[in-house]
């Protein structure tokens, strides 16, 4: 069974798509959503749909445990020094510890680099497949792949752009199947 890691839960749409796609055959799903109202929406739906082995966190993924200033804008909410709300940041490594993780998805509105730093041990040890948004900041298209390669030089990258606008560009990273077979 696969362990799936979801960050930036928003309204739970990706979680629900994943559960349907997997036919409910997964070991555990972690969902992180810092906005309280969106977190409550996900929580109610997880209970209503009787999902099991879904761990919900009302936190922002970050590089350490820390209070963060946050601007709430539904799907576009983000960490900023001008934020009016305070959310709790937490690192992925704190949560999963030594568990094997097979997939990490991040669309967290510009906090991807900090969240990747907070997932350093998980990425080094598990070498999960990654789907990381690289369009929130101009420097992300270079900084994020370079940081990831510094952790796991064996990763191969693929980029996909999902719309005709400037948003929704995703960096995919995985160890090639050939390398997996050799190990």
Secondary structure, DSSP 8 states (H G I E B T S, - for coil): --EEEEE--TTSHHHHHHHHHHTT--SEEEEE---HHHHHHHHHHHHHTT--SEEEE-SEE-SSSEEEEEE--GGG-EE-TT-SEEEEEE-HHHHHTT----EEEE--TT-HHHHHHTTHHHHHHH--EEEEE--SSTTHHHHHHHHHHHH-TTEEEEEEE-SSSS--EEEEEEE-HHHHHH-
